[in-house]
Amino acid sequence: MALLWKATAMQTNNVIVNGANTREEAMAIVNKSIDRWEMLIRFAVGRGGGMPNLVVFPEFNLQGFPLHENTETWMKKACFQIPGSPEIERLQKIAQKYKTFIGANAYEAPPEWPGRYFNCSFLINPSGDVVLKYRRISTAQAASPHDVLDEYLQKHGIEGMFPVAKTEIGNISMMPCGEILWPETARCLALRGAEVILHPTSDHGQSDHMAWESSKKVRAAENMVYFISANAGKLVNDGLLPEDTHAGNSKIIDFQGQVMVASNTTGENCNASTVIDMDALRRARCTPTGPFGVNRLARLRSEAYAKVLAEASFYPPNLFANHAMDSKQRIQDALIDVIKRKVNEGVLVPPSKDAALKGYNVWGS
């Protein structure tokens, strides 16, 4: 068991494939990104001082995300099988070559889920094996396991819903981008044994829009995990979107919610790199009180909250159980229905008639 290892939140530019007309054109773009990844990995591992290494890349860093494309077009042009696609095999060989863990994120179209694609965060170990796949639950851009919940649990179990990889450097899990705004995901991963959460993201950086930056620190502290967040530096997109849509400031946060290191910039770099001390985390987790402060896991009273969570029903499960995600409008319709239902139940209180946004029928009235 390697108790000390080097982690790098690799801040790179997201080069998107939306302008490509064919899969061949799209994969040419992807392979250029992988060429760049290999150069950066070689540099990061070379700075590792002989320690085990883990390198995390941002969300959307290989394909971008669907803009004008419908489900069928995006799947044909951009989506991978993980493992199985040649581009993923390239990453597996790079992990083997440099004897490093690689954390990454991509859109995946698994054959066992025809007509659907997932936002998938995955981990490759130094032997080149894909040892972890987490499919994003809170998403409006792809199918979610929650959209096919009953069948998903039958096929993959809770282990497939909230996977934790037990590796020689610790128990590792992953969750991308805006999932940090829903604390349930990180909590479920921690309750299943996660000691490190990798966070491929494409967010607003230092602006802390919607408290994303604050949430990263809180998720680390409340679950007593190391949190390794790799954000995109810029968006390279042929003018389709603003370049600074993603704003860097990648960081590594310790299990007390303290920022250990941060890039503090929007450009491509590997400044967010430091040594992870697993024994320090394990001492804190296994000490009831004392120099490490409150043991948030040992004091968790889950039974007190379980009934409220079990009875809560907001966004509907199994929304796309019988067919693919044919339209993003169906997601918006589902959200409106949730709001109306919760207004009628008295959980949400609508604004006054004068305060409601004109043309938006979202208040349940």
C-alpha positions in Angstrom: 0.0 0.0 0.0 1.5 3.3 -1.1 0.7 5.7 1.7 2.3 8.7 -0.1 1.7 9.5 -3.7 1.7 12.4 -6.1 -1.6 13.9 -7.4 -1.9 16.3 -10.3 -5.1 18.2 -11.3 -4.1 18.7 -14.9 -5.6 21.9 -16.2 -6.0 21.7 -20.0 -8.1 23.3 -22.7 -11.2 21.6 -23.8 -11.1 21.2 -27.6 -14.6 20.3 -28.6 -15.8 18.3 -31.6 -19.1 20.0 -32.4 -17.8 21.5 -35.6 -16.8 18.1 -37.0 -19.2 16.7 -39.6 -18.2 13.0 -39.3 -16.9 10.6 -36.7 -13.6 10.5 -38.5 -13.2 14.3 -38.2 -14.3 14.2 -34.6 -11.8 11.4 -33.6 -9.0 13.3 -35.3 -9.6 16.1 -32.9 -9.8 13.7 -30.0 -6.6 12.0 -30.9 -4.8 15.4 -31.0 -6.0 16.0 -27.5 -4.7 12.6 -26.4 -1.3 13.5 -28.0 -1.3 16.5 -25.7 -2.3 14.5 -22.7 0.6 12.2 -23.2 3.1 15.0 -23.3 1.6 16.5 -20.1 1.5 13.1 -18.3 5.1 12.5 -19.2 6.0 15.9 -17.6 3.8 15.3 -14.5 5.2 11.8 -13.9 8.7 13.1 -14.4 8.2 15.5 -11.5 6.9 12.7 -9.2 10.2 11.9 -7.6 9.6 8.2 -8.0 6.3 8.2 -6.1 3.1 6.6 -7.5 1.3 9.2 -9.6 -2.3 10.0 -10.3 -3.3 12.6 -13.0 -6.8 13.9 -13.4 -8.1 15.7 -16.5 -11.1 18.0 -16.8 -14.6 17.1 -17.7 -15.5 17.3 -21.5 -11.7 17.3 -22.2 -11.9 14.9 -25.1 -15.2 15.6 -26.9 -16.8 18.7 -25.5 -20.5 18.4 -25.0 -23.6 18.3 -27.3 -24.8 21.6 -28.5 -27.0 21.4 -31.6 -26.6 17.6 -31.9 -29.5 15.3 -31.1 -29.0 12.0 -29.3 -28.4 9.9 -32.4 -26.0 12.4 -34.0 -24.0 12.8 -30.8 -23.7 9.1 -30.2 -22.6 8.4 -33.8 -20.1 11.3 -34.0 -18.6 11.6 -30.5 -19.4 8.9 -27.9 -17.1 6.1 -26.8 -17.3 2.7 -25.4 -15.3 2.6 -22.1 -13.4 0.4 -22.5 -13.5 -0.7 -26.1 -13.0 2.4 -28.3 -9.6 2.9 -29.8 -9.2 6.3 -28.1 -9.8 4.7 -24.7 -7.3 2.0 -25.5 -4.7 4.7 -26.3 -5.2 6.1 -22.8 -4.9 2.6 -21.3 -1.6 2.2 -23.1 -0.4 5.6 -21.9 -1.2 4.6 -18.3 0.8 1.5 -18.7 3.7 3.3 -20.4 4.1 5.9 -17.6 2.9 3.6 -14.8 0.4 6.1 -13.6 -3.3 6.4 -12.7 -5.3 8.5 -15.2 -8.7 10.0 -14.2 -10.7 11.2 -17.1 -14.2 12.0 -18.3 -16.0 11.3 -21.6 -19.4 10.7 -23.1 -20.1 7.0 -23.3 -22.6 5.0 -25.3 -22.5 1.5 -23.8 -24.0 -1.3 -25.9 -26.1 -2.5 -23.0 -28.0 0.8 -23.1 -29.0 1.2 -26.7 -30.2 4.7 -27.7 -28.6 6.3 -24.6 -25.4 8.0 -23.7 -23.9 8.9 -20.3 -21.5 11.4 -18.9 -18.9 9.0 -17.6 -16.0 9.6 -15.3 -13.5 6.8 -15.3 -10.2 5.7 -13.8 -7.4 3.8 -15.4 -4.8 2.1 -13.2 -1.0 1.8 -14.0 -1.6 -1.7 -15.5 -3.9 -0.1 -18.1 -7.2 -1.5 -16.6 -10.4 0.6 -16.4 -11.1 0.1 -12.7 -13.8 2.6 -12.1 -16.7 4.1 -14.1 -19.1 6.6 -12.6 -22.0 7.7 -14.7 -23.2 11.1 -13.7 -26.5 11.1 -11.9 -27.4 14.8 -11.7 -27.3 15.9 -15.4 -29.4 17.6 -18.0 -27.2 16.9 -20.9 -27.2 13.1 -21.0 -29.0 10.1 -19.7 -28.7 9.5 -16.0 -28.8 6.1 -14.2 -31.7 7.7 -12.3 -33.6 7.9 -15.7 -33.5 4.1 -15.9 -33.2 3.5 -12.2 -34.9 0.2 -11.8 -33.2 -1.5 -14.7 -29.9 0.1 -13.9 -29.9 -1.3 -10.4 -30.8 -4.7 -11.7 -27.9 -4.7 -14.1 -25.2 -2.9 -12.1 -26.3 -2.9 -8.5 -25.6 -0.1 -6.0 -21.9 -0.8 -6.7 -22.4 0.3 -10.3 -24.4 3.4 -9.2 -21.8 4.6 -6.6 -18.5 2.8 -7.5 -15.4 2.9 -5.3 -12.1 1.5 -6.6 -9.9 -0.1 -3.9 -6.4 0.5 -5.2 -2.9 0.3 -3.9 -3.0 4.1 -3.3 -6.3 4.1 -1.5 -10.1 3.9 -2.1 -10.9 6.2 -5.0 -14.1 7.5 -6.4 -15.2 10.0 -9.0 -17.9 12.6 -9.6 -17.9 15.3 -12.2 -18.5 19.1 -12.3 -21.9 20.2 -11.0 -22.5 17.0 -9.1 -20.9 18.9 -6.2 -24.1 20.9 -5.8 -25.9 17.8 -4.7 -24.2 16.6 -1.5 -25.9 13.2 -1.7 -23.5 11.9 -4.3 -20.3 12.6 -2.4 -21.9 11.3 0.8 -22.9 8.0 -0.8 -19.4 7.6 -2.2 -17.9 8.2 1.3 -20.4 5.8 2.9 -19.2 3.2 0.5 -15.6 3.7 1.6 -14.2 6.4 -0.7 -11.1 8.2 0.7 -10.4 10.3 -2.4 -12.9 11.9 -4.8 -11.6 12.8 -8.2 -13.5 15.7 -9.7 -13.2 16.3 -13.5 -15.0 19.6 -14.0 -15.7 22.4 -16.4 -16.9 25.2 -14.1 -16.6 28.9 -13.4 -13.3 28.8 -11.5 -12.6 31.6 -9.0 -15.9 33.3 -9.6 -17.6 30.8 -7.3 -20.8 31.0 -9.3 -23.6 29.1 -7.6 -21.0 28.4 -4.8 -19.2 25.7 -6.8 -15.9 26.6 -5.3 -17.3 26.6 -1.8 -19.1 23.3 -2.4 -15.7 21.6 -3.3 -14.3 22.5 0.1 -17.5 21.5 1.9 -17.8 18.1 0.1 -14.2 17.4 1.1 -14.6 18.4 4.7 -18.0 16.9 5.5 -17.0 13.5 4.1 -13.3 13.6 5.3 -11.9 12.9 1.8 -9.2 14.3 -0.4 -10.8 16.2 -3.2 -8.9 16.5 -6.5 -10.6 19.0 -8.8 -9.3 19.4 -12.4 -11.0 22.3 -14.3 -10.6 23.2 -17.9 -8.5 26.2 -18.7 -10.3 27.4 -21.8 -12.8 26.2 -24.4 -11.4 25.8 -27.9 -14.5 25.7 -30.1 -14.2 27.6 -33.4 -16.2 30.5 -32.1 -19.3 28.5 -31.1 -19.0 29.5 -27.4 -16.9 32.0 -25.4 -13.4 30.8 -24.8 -13.6 31.6 -21.1 -16.8 29.5 -20.5 -14.5 27.4 -18.3 -12.3 29.3 -16.0 -9.5 27.1 -14.5 -8.4 27.4 -10.9 -7.9 23.7 -10.5 -7.2 22.6 -6.9 -6.5 19.8 -4.4 -8.3 20.0 -1.1 -7.6 18.0 2.0 -10.0 16.2 4.3 -10.5 19.2 6.5 -11.6 21.4 3.6 -8.3 23.3 3.3 -7.0 24.0 -0.2 -3.6 22.4 -0.4 -2.6 23.7 -3.8 -4.4 25.6 -6.6 -3.5 26.7 -10.1 -4.8 30.2 -9.5 -5.0 30.8 -13.3 -7.1 30.0 -16.3 -4.3 28.8 -18.6 -3.1 25.3 -19.3 -0.8 24.2 -16.4 -0.2 21.5 -13.8 0.4 23.9 -10.9 -2.3 22.0 -8.8 0.0 19.1 -7.9 1.0 17.9 -4.5 1.7 14.8 -2.3 -1.2 13.0 -0.8 -0.7 11.5 2.6 -3.2 8.6 3.1 -2.0 7.9 6.7 -2.9 11.5 7.7 -6.5 11.0 6.5 -6.8 7.6 8.1 -5.5 8.9 11.4 -8.2 11.6 11.3 -10.9 9.2 10.4 -10.0 6.7 13.1 -9.6 9.3 15.9 -12.9 10.1 17.8 -11.8 13.5 19.0 -8.6 15.5 19.5 -6.1 17.2 17.3 -8.0 16.5 14.1 -11.2 18.1 15.3 -14.7 16.7 14.8 -14.9 13.2 13.2 -17.7 13.9 10.8 -18.1 10.3 9.7 -18.0 8.7 13.2 -20.7 11.1 14.3 -23.0 10.6 11.3 -26.5 9.8 12.6 -27.8 8.4 9.3 -30.9 6.7 10.8 -32.3 10.1 11.9 -32.3 11.3 8.3 -33.2 8.1 6.5 -37.0 8.4 6.6 -37.1 11.9 5.3 -34.8 11.0 2.4 -36.8 7.8 1.7 -40.0 9.7 1.4 -38.7 12.6 -0.6 -39.7 12.6 -4.3 -38.6 15.4 -6.6 -37.2 14.6 -10.0 -39.0 11.5 -11.4 -37.0 8.3 -11.7 -37.2 6.1 -14.8 -38.0 9.1 -17.0 -36.3 7.5 -20.0 -36.8 3.8 -19.0 -38.8 3.0 -22.1 -37.0 5.0 -24.7 -33.9 7.1 -25.3 -33.6 10.8 -24.3 -35.3 12.1 -27.4 -35.5 15.7 -26.3 -34.0 18.0 -23.7 -37.5 19.6 -23.6 -38.7 16.5 -21.8 -36.2 17.3 -19.0 -37.5 20.9 -18.7 -41.1 19.6 -18.7 -40.2 17.2 -15.8 -38.6 20.1 -13.9 -41.8 22.2 -14.3 -43.9 19.3 -13.1 -41.6 18.8 -10.0 -42.0 22.5 -9.1 -45.7 22.5 -9.5 -46.1 19.4 -7.4 -43.9 20.7 -4.6 -45.8 24.0 -4.6 -49.0 22.1 -4.2 -47.5 20.0 -1.4 -46.4 23.2 0.4 -42.7 22.4 0.1 -42.0 25.3 -2.3 -43.6 28.7 -2.0 -44.2 30.5 -5.3 -43.3 34.2 -5.7 -46.0 36.8 -6.0 -47.8 37.2 -9.3 -46.0 40.4 -10.0 -42.6 38.9 -9.2 -43.0 35.9 -11.5 -41.0 36.0 -14.7 -43.2 36.8 -17.7 -43.6 33.9 -20.1 -42.2 31.3 -17.7 -44.9 28.9 -16.5 -42.8 27.4 -13.7 -44.5 28.5 -10.6 -47.2 25.9 -10.3 -50.0 28.3 -10.5 
